[in-house]
Amino acid sequence: MRNTETLVYRRRRMAHLFDLLRELVDRDMKLLYKRSTLGIAWTLINPLLQLAVFSFVFKTVIPVNVPQFSSFAFSGLLIWTWTQTALFQATGLITGNRALIRQPNFPIAILPVVTTTTGLIHFLLALPVLIIFLAIDGIQPNSVLLYMPVLMVIQFFLTVSLAYPLAAINVTFRDTQHTLGVVLQMLFYLTPIFYNLNSIPKEFLPFYQLNPMVPLIEAYRAILLKGTQPDWQSLLTVSLIVAVLLPIGLGIFKRQSAHFVEEL
């Protein structure tokens, strides 16, 4: 009897958290585009403008030998933007949600999940445009696209695992967001977004492999651009990293959450 009651409670708890997640994501989407004329089109404007600049620079000024450059660069931009935006916004989650934090029994740990989910929605909304670029470049979709959700799940949990400690640390050290902006800008250029991984000298490749976004981006491109299966061994390594980082990040967040109200 007690086991049945526990199971019912857990189901109700999960249903409550799912409904709360949906409401908070809906709130974020509405706030993000409130009084905006272009609305959700801004999801595409920024990466498209970046793509236009990259196409001019790396096809005209400093030509790079990357086939189907538009699809190549745009795919990298979309993948990177999801994680970058979610992490940057995560640093301000606690300080920007004082009213929610001060509510008794509010599940604070859901906030980084909300931010990452919002980023996932933007990523999914931009995918049709990427499909158009692929079609223009003569790339035909095939059955390996069915592996895409696996990559999204890995990227989702990787982003959440990093968002937890960033959100917690910024409450005490308010320079975290500014520091993260610099670090992300540096990593943007140290990630093969607009250049090919094969163009990197071999002596530097081990340093690139330390960045979990590198095998993720390569896996997405294997599916989207090459129509082949991703490197499952590299993805397994990233998954193991996530399995270690997620409980550590969540632990840091929960430990710091006891002092959130005091710090605010």
N, C-alpha and C positions, 0 to 999 in steps of 0.2 A: 504493500500500500504506500509506504513511504517513498519507494523508488518511483512509483507512478506519479505521485505528487511532485517529486523533484523533476521528472521528465516534463510534466505539464508546465511547471514554473519556468524551466529552461526554454521551452518552446515559446511561451508568452514573452519571455525576456528577449529572445532573438527577434520575434515579430515586432516588439516595441522598438528595439534598436534599429531594425530595418526601416520602420516607418519614420523614426527620428532622422536617420541618415538621408532618406528621401526628402524630407521637409527641409533639412539644413542645406542640402545641395540645391534644391529649388530656390531657397532664399538667397544663396550665394549667386546663382545665375541671374536672378532678378536684380540684385544689388549691383552686380557687375555691369549690367547694361541698362541700368535705370537712367532715363532721360537721354539715352544715346540714340542718335538718329540712325546710325548704321547697325546698331544692336550686335547680334551674334556674328555679323560679317567681320567684326574686328578679329575674330578667331583666325581668319585667313589673311587679313590685310598685312599683319606684321611679317609672317613667314614669306608671303608673296613678295613683299618689298625687299626683304633680305635676299630672296632668290634672285630678284632682278639685279641687285647689286653684285651678288656673287657671279651671276651669269656674265655680266659685263666685265668684271675684273678678271675672272678665271677663264674666260673664253676669248677676251679681246686684249686686255692689258698684259696679264701673265697667264698665257694659255696652259691649261693642265690637260693631260691625256686621260680624260675620264669619259668613257662612252655614255651616251644618254644622260648628260650632265644635269638637265633639269629634273628628271625623276630621281637621280642620285642625290642631288643636294636637297631637294624638297622633302624627300623621305627622311633624311638625316635631321633636317630642321624640325619636322613635326615630332619625331621621336624625342629629340633633345628638349624641345620646348615644353612638352608635357612634364618631364621631370624637373626641369629648371624652374618653371613657373610655380609648380606645386611646392618645391623646397623653399623658394623665396617667400611665397605667401605663408608658408608654415611658420616662419620665424615670427610673424606678427599675429599668430592665431590667438594666443592667450591675452596679450595686451589689447587686441582688437575685439575681444568678446568678453569684456568685463561683466556684463549683465548675465551672460550664461554661466560664467565661472562661479559667480556668487550665488547661483541657485542651488539649494540643497539637493543632493543626490543626482545632480546632472552628470552624466557620463563624459567627463572631460576628454577621455582617451579617444572619443569618436571624432574629434575635431580634425586631427591630421588625416583621418580616413576621408572625411568630407572634402578637404582640399584636394587630395589625390584623386578622388572620384570626379570632382569637377574638371580636373585636368584631363581625365580619361574621356569624359563627355566631349570636351573640345577636340581631343585627338580623333575621336570617332566621327565628329561632324566634319573634320577636315579630310578624312579618308577619301570621300568621293572625288575631291579635287585632285588628290594624288592619283587616283585611278584614271582620271582624265589625262594627266601628264604621262602616265604609263602607256595609255592608248595612243597618244600622240607620238611617243617614242617607239611605237610598234611592239610593245610588250603585251603579250596575251596572258590573262590570268589562267591558272590551272589549279589542280586539286591541292597543291601544297599550301594554298591560302588557308586551308582548314587548320593549319598549325599556328596561325596568327594569334588566336586567343591564348595559347600557351605562353607566347612571348609577352602578351599584355598582362597576364597574371603575374609573371616574374617581375616585369617592370613595375607593376602596381605595388607589390610587396617590397621591392627594393626602395621605391620612393617613400613609402610609409615608414619603413625602418629607419630611414635617414631623417624623415620629417619629425619623428618623435623627439629625439635629442635636441634638434635645432629649435623646436618650439619651446622646450623646457629651458634650455640654456639662455635664450633671448630674454626671458623674464628677469633674470638676474643680471646678465651682461647685455645691455641694450645695443652694443656695437655689433652684435652677432649678425644682424641683417645686412649692415654695411660691409662687414668682412666677407659674408657669404656672397654678396654681389660681385666682389672682386675675384673671389675664388671661382665662382661659376663662369665669369667672363674668361678667366684663364683656361679653365677646363674646356670651354667652348672651342677654343683654338687648338687645344691639345687632344681633341676628339675628332676622328675622321668624319666630319660632317660634310665638308665641301672638298675634301681631297681623299684620295684612295689610300687605304692602309698599306697597300703594296709599295707606295712611294716613300714610306718611312724607312730610313736606314736600319739594318738588322740589329745594330747595337742598341737602338732605342726601343725596339719592339717590346722587350720585357717590361719596360716602364708603362707602355701603353696598355699592356694586358692587366696591369693593376687597376685600371679604370673599368668597373663592371659595365659601364655604358658602351664600351667598345664592342665586346662580343654580342651585346644586345642589338646594337645598330647593324652589325655585320649579319646577324641572324635575320633581322627584318629584311635587309636588302637581298639576302639569299632567297627568301621566299618571294618578295615583290619583284625584284629586278631580274634575278637569274632563274626563277622558277624551280629552285632546288631546295632540298631539305636543309635546315640550318645545321651548324656544328653542335650536335647534342652534347658532346663532351664539354665544350666551353659553357654551354647553357647549364649543365649540371653543376659546374664549378660556381657559376653565378648564383644558382639556387642554393648551394651550400653556404655561400657567403651571406645570402639573405636569411637563411635559417639561423645563422649565428647573430647577425646584426639585429634582426627584428626583436627577439627577447631582450637583448641588451638595451636597445633604444627604448622599448616599452618600459623596461625596468627603470631607466633613468627618468623617463617622463613621470611614471607613477611616484617615484621617490621625491621628485621635485614638486609634484602637484599638491603635496601637503602644505607647501609654502606659497602657492600661487596667490591666494587671497591677500596674504600679508604683503607680498611684493607689489601687488596692484594698488 
